[in-house]
Amino acid sequence: MNHQVALVTGGGRGIGAATAMALARKGAHVIVASRTGFELADTLTHLQTAGLRGSGWTLDVADDAAVAAVFARIKVEFGRLDILINNAAVLLSGSFAEMAMRDWDQIMAVNLRGAVLCAQQAFRLMQERGGAIVNVSSLGGVANTEKFPGYAAYTVSKFALTGLTEALAAEGKAQNIRVNAVAPGAVDTAMLRQAAPHLRTRTTPADVAKIIAFLCDPAESGCMTGATLVINSNL
């Protein structure tokens, strides 16, 4: 991936931060995007300590203007984008019957609409030389897996992200833009500890990041598009 440019949303921690490291180790210049400044700085510190290339930009993927500005900056500074990781997500729980629509809308704005906004901009930058987009879905967004009360909005957003992956794979074939997804189960992240503090898993963000990096590397997965790789976590 030498000379390739990658954008990782939600890159301040967890799977996003681990993916930034994995892509940088493969030679990519990684742009780490996050809403949270101190988490962004932490990821950049890890990259720099390892002698890897990376930039850190603040981004709220639910903000149309902010997304457009980041991609305009990528075009000016790098002239290309080869990889997009749609990883930014929020998790709010509560009874479906009592859930405020503003909470539902927030989850959809970040988890789904944010991915759509970033993918649309990425398509425009990738249409000349192709590229790879990986959407980070969830085992909760896969049919016939166990669902849990209190996470209706999150589940729906991840089902939609899985569908978006298949739709964009069809859209991108003519431009050699590959679009795939990963659907992890329980991963040892802050989000898991928020959602299910009782649950323990041996699956780490680095484990998922290796699979994402595989999907980005045309030498390893160039024949794949439209796939959602289910990661049944090692509990």
Backbone torsions as a table, in degrees:
resi	resn	phi	psi	omega
1	MET	NA	19.0	178.5
2	ASN	-56.2	135.3	177.9
3	HIS	74.6	-0.6	176.6
4	GLN	-82.2	153.1	-179.8
5	VAL	-115.4	128.9	-177.6
6	ALA	-124.7	140.7	173.9
7	LEU	-115.6	125.8	178.7
8	VAL	-117.6	112.4	176.0
9	THR	-84.4	154.9	-175.7
10	GLY	60.8	37.1	-172.5
11	GLY	-89.6	8.7	-176.4
12	GLY	-79.1	-17.2	-177.6
13	ARG	-162.5	174.3	171.6
14	GLY	57.3	-137.0	-176.9
15	ILE	-60.9	-38.7	-179.6
16	GLY	-62.3	-46.9	179.7
17	ALA	-64.6	-42.1	179.3
18	ALA	-65.5	-35.7	178.8
19	THR	-68.3	-39.9	176.0
20	ALA	-57.1	-43.9	178.2
21	MET	-64.0	-43.8	-176.8
22	ALA	-64.5	-41.9	179.9
23	LEU	-69.9	-39.4	178.6
24	ALA	-64.0	-36.7	178.3
25	ARG	-65.6	-25.0	176.7
26	LYS	-84.3	-1.2	174.4
27	GLY	107.7	-4.4	-178.5
28	ALA	-75.1	150.1	166.5
29	HIS	-86.3	118.5	-172.5
30	VAL	-103.6	126.9	171.1
31	ILE	-97.0	113.6	-179.4
32	VAL	-94.3	122.3	-178.8
33	ALA	-116.3	136.4	-179.6
34	SER	-158.2	152.6	174.7
35	ARG	-76.7	-21.9	-169.8
36	THR	-104.8	114.7	-173.3
37	GLY	-60.8	-45.0	-174.6
38	PHE	-71.1	-31.6	176.2
39	GLU	-70.2	-38.5	176.7
40	LEU	-60.1	-45.8	179.9
41	ALA	-62.8	-35.6	-179.9
42	ASP	-65.7	-44.0	178.1
43	THR	-62.5	-43.5	179.6
44	LEU	-62.8	-38.8	177.8
45	THR	-60.4	-43.6	178.4
46	HIS	-63.0	-41.0	177.6
47	LEU	-62.3	-47.6	-176.9
48	GLN	-66.6	-38.4	178.4
49	THR	-61.8	-34.5	179.4
50	ALA	-84.1	1.1	179.9
51	GLY	73.5	28.9	-176.2
52	LEU	-106.5	157.9	-176.5
53	ARG	-89.8	134.4	177.6
54	GLY	-169.2	156.8	174.4
55	SER	-126.7	155.0	178.5
56	GLY	-125.0	121.2	-178.8
57	TRP	-127.4	136.6	177.1
58	THR	-75.7	133.9	-178.2
59	LEU	-155.4	130.1	167.6
60	ASP	-103.9	109.1	-173.5
61	VAL	-67.1	-15.8	178.6
62	ALA	-81.7	-6.0	-178.0
63	ASP	-99.0	108.4	-177.0
64	ASP	-53.4	-48.5	-176.0
65	ALA	-65.4	-38.9	179.8
66	ALA	-65.4	-41.5	178.1
67	VAL	-62.8	-46.6	179.7
68	ALA	-59.9	-39.4	-179.0
69	ALA	-66.8	-40.3	179.5
70	VAL	-64.4	-43.5	-179.0
71	PHE	-70.7	-32.8	174.3
72	ALA	-64.0	-39.1	178.5
73	ARG	-66.4	-39.8	177.1
74	ILE	-59.7	-43.4	-179.0
75	LYS	-63.2	-40.5	-178.7
76	VAL	-70.9	-46.2	-172.8
77	GLU	-80.5	-31.9	-174.7
78	PHE	-119.6	-24.6	-179.7
79	GLY	73.2	6.7	-177.0
80	ARG	-165.7	159.5	167.7
81	LEU	-141.6	126.3	-176.8
82	ASP	-105.7	-26.7	-173.6
83	ILE	-140.3	134.7	171.3
84	LEU	-127.2	127.8	173.4
85	ILE	-111.3	108.9	176.6
86	ASN	-85.6	89.9	-175.0
87	ASN	-113.2	-19.8	-176.4
88	ALA	-58.1	134.3	-179.3
89	ALA	-159.9	154.2	172.6
90	VAL	-126.0	158.0	-179.3
91	LEU	-134.4	118.2	174.1
92	LEU	-125.5	134.7	-177.1
93	SER	-117.4	159.8	177.8
94	GLY	156.5	161.9	179.5
95	SER	-56.0	132.8	179.2
96	PHE	-59.4	-41.3	-177.2
97	ALA	-64.3	-29.2	-176.5
98	GLU	-103.1	0.3	-172.9
99	MET	-70.3	131.4	176.3
100	ALA	-73.5	138.8	-178.9
101	MET	-64.1	-24.6	177.2
102	ARG	-66.4	-33.0	177.0
103	ASP	-71.2	-42.2	176.1
104	TRP	-58.4	-47.0	-177.9
105	ASP	-64.5	-35.9	179.5
106	GLN	-64.6	-43.4	179.5
107	ILE	-63.0	-44.3	179.6
108	MET	-66.5	-36.6	-178.7
109	ALA	-63.5	-40.3	-178.4
110	VAL	-85.3	-54.1	-170.8
111	ASN	-70.2	-34.9	-176.8
112	LEU	-110.9	-58.2	-175.3
113	ARG	-62.9	-37.8	177.3
114	GLY	-60.5	-40.5	177.3
115	ALA	-65.6	-38.6	178.7
116	VAL	-64.3	-46.7	-179.5
117	LEU	-59.4	-46.1	-178.4
118	CYS	-68.0	-40.8	-179.4
119	ALA	-65.5	-39.1	179.6
120	GLN	-62.1	-44.7	178.0
121	GLN	-65.7	-39.0	179.7
122	ALA	-63.9	-40.4	178.0
123	PHE	-56.0	-39.9	-177.8
124	ARG	-67.0	-35.5	179.8
125	LEU	-81.6	-24.0	-175.0
126	MET	-94.4	-7.9	-168.4
127	GLN	-65.7	-20.1	-179.9
128	GLU	-84.6	-41.6	-174.3
129	ARG	-119.2	3.1	-179.5
130	GLY	80.9	-178.1	-179.6
131	GLY	171.2	-174.1	-177.8
132	ALA	-132.1	132.6	174.3
133	ILE	-119.9	131.9	175.5
134	VAL	-124.3	121.6	176.3
135	ASN	-95.2	132.4	178.3
136	VAL	-93.6	100.2	178.4
137	SER	-91.2	-141.6	-176.6
138	SER	-162.0	154.1	172.9
139	LEU	-58.1	-28.0	176.0
140	GLY	-67.3	-16.3	178.3
141	GLY	-98.7	18.2	179.8
142	VAL	-116.1	136.1	-178.6
143	ALA	-62.8	146.8	173.5
144	ASN	64.8	28.2	169.0
145	THR	-109.4	161.8	-176.6
146	GLU	-66.3	133.5	176.6
147	LYS	-112.4	157.7	-174.8
148	PHE	-124.8	141.4	178.1
149	PRO	-60.6	145.4	175.7
150	GLY	96.4	-4.4	-175.3
151	TYR	-126.1	35.2	-177.4
152	ALA	-60.2	-47.9	-176.4
153	ALA	-65.2	-44.2	179.2
154	TYR	-61.2	-44.6	180.0
155	THR	-61.0	-45.7	179.7
156	VAL	-63.0	-41.2	-179.4
157	SER	-62.7	-36.3	-178.3
158	LYS	-78.5	-33.6	171.8
159	PHE	-60.1	-43.5	-179.7
160	ALA	-63.8	-36.9	179.7
161	LEU	-66.7	-36.4	175.6
162	THR	-64.3	-42.8	176.8
163	GLY	-65.0	-39.3	177.5
164	LEU	-59.7	-39.0	179.7
165	THR	-58.8	-46.8	-178.6
166	GLU	-67.0	-40.2	-179.3
167	ALA	-65.6	-43.9	-178.0
168	LEU	-72.8	-27.8	175.0
169	ALA	-61.3	-40.7	177.3
170	ALA	-66.9	-41.1	180.0
171	GLU	-63.9	-35.3	-170.7
172	GLY	-89.7	-7.3	-174.1
173	LYS	-58.5	-41.8	-176.2
174	ALA	-64.9	-27.1	-179.8
175	GLN	-101.9	9.6	-177.0
176	ASN	58.2	39.0	173.1
177	ILE	-100.2	112.3	-179.1
178	ARG	-91.1	134.7	-179.5
179	VAL	-128.5	116.8	179.0
180	ASN	-131.9	175.2	-179.7
181	ALA	-143.5	157.2	167.6
182	VAL	-116.5	146.2	-179.5
183	ALA	-129.4	82.2	-177.8
184	PRO	-75.7	150.5	167.1
185	GLY	-85.6	-134.1	-178.2
186	ALA	-70.4	124.9	177.3
187	VAL	-127.4	142.2	-176.2
188	ASP	-72.6	82.7	-179.2
189	THR	-131.5	169.4	176.2
190	ALA	-62.0	-34.1	179.6
191	MET	-64.5	-40.5	177.6
192	LEU	-64.8	-42.4	-178.7
193	ARG	-65.7	-28.2	174.8
194	GLN	-73.2	-43.6	-173.7
195	ALA	-79.5	-39.6	-174.7
196	ALA	-145.4	74.4	-175.4
197	PRO	-61.7	-17.9	179.8
198	HIS	-80.8	-16.0	-171.7
199	LEU	-86.0	136.8	176.6
200	ARG	-119.8	139.5	179.9
201	THR	-142.2	148.8	176.0
202	ARG	-94.7	-0.9	178.3
203	THR	-82.6	123.8	-175.6
204	THR	-105.7	163.0	172.7
205	PRO	-54.5	-36.7	179.5
206	ALA	-63.2	-33.9	177.3
207	ASP	-62.5	-45.5	179.6
208	VAL	-68.2	-39.0	-178.9
209	ALA	-59.9	-35.7	178.5
210	LYS	-62.3	-38.4	-179.6
211	ILE	-71.7	-39.5	177.0
212	ILE	-62.4	-44.8	179.4
213	ALA	-61.4	-37.8	175.7
214	PHE	-59.2	-43.5	-179.0
215	LEU	-69.3	-20.8	179.3
216	CYS	-86.0	-21.2	-171.9
217	ASP	-89.6	110.7	-177.5
218	PRO	-63.6	-24.3	178.5
219	ALA	-70.9	-23.5	-176.4
220	GLU	-105.7	-30.3	-174.0
221	SER	-137.2	25.3	-175.5
222	GLY	-61.3	-18.5	180.0
223	CYS	-86.8	-3.1	-171.3
224	MET	-105.7	132.0	168.1
225	THR	-155.8	148.1	-179.3
226	GLY	80.6	7.8	-177.7
227	ALA	-91.8	145.8	168.8
228	THR	-118.3	112.8	-178.6
229	LEU	-87.6	114.6	179.2
230	VAL	-80.9	129.5	-179.9
231	ILE	-114.2	95.9	176.9
232	ASN	-76.1	106.0	-168.9
233	SER	-65.8	150.7	-179.4
234	ASN	-85.6	97.1	-175.8
235	LEU	-86.1	NA	NA
